[in-house]
Structures are given as C-alpha cells and as structure tokens.
Amino acid sequence: MLRVLPITLFLSACVYVVPSPHQGDYPTHQPNVILIPNQHDYPHSTHRRLIRTASGQCLDQSGSNYHGVIAYRCHGKANQRFEFVNSQIKVNGQCLDVGGERQNDGAKVITYRCHGGENQQWFRDGQQIRSSMSGKCLDIGKQGNKLAIYQCDGSRGQQFFY
C-alpha cells in the first residue's frame, strides 16, 4: 500500500485540466468539415476526404510519372485522400495543377509540387470545382477517366461530391 500511494500522488500532480471549448479559448473540432469550401471560404483543413464523381468513382492520383488525376474505383488509400488548404487541393503533398498553366478546354489536370501559382487555385461552385485562373470546371468525363478543365456545362462529369 505504501508503494501505491507515492505513485498515485505523483500521477495526480501530472494531471492537466483542459479548459472547456465553450470558453472560446480553444477552437472546437468540427467533424463535418466539407473538403471543398464555397468560393472565398478557405479554412486551414487537415481533413483528407474522398472526392466522388457522379458515377460513384473517386478522384485518384495515378501512379504514372506525370501524376495525372483519374477517376478510379474508390479504395480510400492516400492517393485518393484530398484536402483543401488555402484554395489549393492537395494529395500526397502535391497540388492539383492545370498543366502548363493552360486555359483551353481539355487542358490536363495533374498533381505537381505546390507553388501557389494561379493554376493551382480552385473554388467550389455548387457541385462543380472551378479553376480560379480560368473559371473553367474540373471535368472527368470528356477524356475517358482523366481529369481536365472544360467550360462549365453542368454535366455529370463536372459534378463532385465530398
């Protein structure tokens, strides 16, 4: 009994009481944070989410050399976990990027080292994800399963769910 008492006293001295989040001192955890926020609403998110297409597949950073983004069967691994940070969409430490800063219909969307350029800036407009650079929409249907940008037309290939 004498050995237990000093350990109990020591452990009770190490207890730290965290103030209630209702006091306004600490941000509260919000489990329902949406990955892609509405335009100009860019939280610093560490929540990685699947981005589903209208056909039920998920955006997927492909394993090819140029790191294209494709629609693929959802499996939930790291190459399908996206996060929205300061208007950039990140996966595996890289950003969605309109390749070559092109603005034409059909310009491929790849993942590339994050540099903050306008070709890596995105915003949500309803179920569409739009490029801040061109205003065009991510589209997964017009080039097979490859992600590209096209004039927004509301088609199923431009609808994404988070």
N, C-alpha and C positions, 0 to 999 in steps of 0.2 A: 504494500500500500504506500509506503514511503517513496518508492521509486516512481510511482504513477503521479503523485502529487506535484513534484517539480516539473515533470514533462507537461502536465496539464496547465500549470501556471505559465510555463514558457510559451505554449501554444496560444493561450488566451491573450498573452501580451502581443502576439503577432497578428491578431485579427484586425482587419481594416474594414471599416464600415463605409460602403459606397453610398453617397447621397442619392436620394430619390431622383429619378429623371424628371419628375414633375416640378422640381425646384428651379428648372431652367439652366442649371449649371452644366449639364451634360446632354448631348444630343441623344434622342431615343432611336432605337433600332426600328426600322420600318420594313418588315418582311415583304411587303407588296410593292417594292420599288420597281417601276417599269424600266426596262433596259433602255429603250429609246424614248427620251422625253419629247414633249412638244417643242416646237421651234423656240429657241432662245431660253429654254429651261434646262440647263445643263448641270445636274448635280455631279459631285465627285463620287462616282459609284465604284464600289469594289464587287458588285454583284454581277457574276457572269451568267448569262442566260442563253438558252437556245433561241434562235430566230427561225421560226417556222414559216414555210411558204404556204400558199393557198392549197397546194396539192398534198400537204402533210409532210413534206420533206424538210430538212434543216439546212441552213447555210453551213458550209463546211470548208475550212481552209484545206485545199487539196495538198497532197504530198508531192506535187510536181515541183520542178526547180523554180518556177516563177511565182509560186504560191498563189495560184488562181483561187477564186472562190466559186464553189459549185453548190448545187442542191443535191443532197445525198440523204440516204436513209438515216433517220435520227438514231444516234447511239450515245450521245451525251459526253463524249470524251473531250479533252481540252481543245481540240481543233474545231469544235462546234460551240464552244462557250465564249460568247461575245460580251463585251461591256462597253458602255458609252461613257467617255471621260472627256470633258471639255470639248464637246461636239465632235470628238473622234470616236470611231468604232474600232475597238481593239480585240485581237485574238492572238494568243500566244506571244504577247509583247510587240506585235506588229499592228499596223493600222490599215483599215480599208482605204484604198488609194485608187483614184482614177488614173490608170497607167498613162504616163507621158503627159499628164495634165490636159488630155484631150477633152473636148466638149461636144464632139459629134455623137450622133446616135450610134450605138454599137461599141463605144469605147469600153474596153475591158476594165473590170474592177478586180484588182489584185490586193494582196497584202504586202506591205513594204515597211521598211524602217520608219517609225513615226518621226516626222519633222515639222508638223504643224502647218504645212502648206495648205492652200485653199482646196487643193484636190483631195485632201484628207478630211474635209469638214462636211458634216452631214446634219440633217434635221428631219424630224418626223412630221408628216402631214397626213393625219388620219392613219390609214394602214400603209401608207407609202413612206419610203425613206428617200429623201431628196438630197442631191448634191448642193452644197452652198455655193460652189463655183459656177455651176451652170443652171441650177434649178431643175435639172432632169432627175428622173426617178431610177432607183435600182430596179432592174428587171431580170428575172431568172428564166423567162420563157422563150425569148426570141432567138437565143443562141444555144438551143438544147438545154443543158443543165448548167451553163456558165453564166456568171453574174456580169452584167454590163449596165450602162446607163442608156436610157431612151427618153424621148419626150413622154411626159406623164399622160397616160390614157386610161387609167383606172382598171386595166386588165388584171386578170388573176396573177399573172407573172410579176405584177408590181404590188401585190398585197402581202404584207408580212405581219406575223403575229408573235408576240413576245411572252 
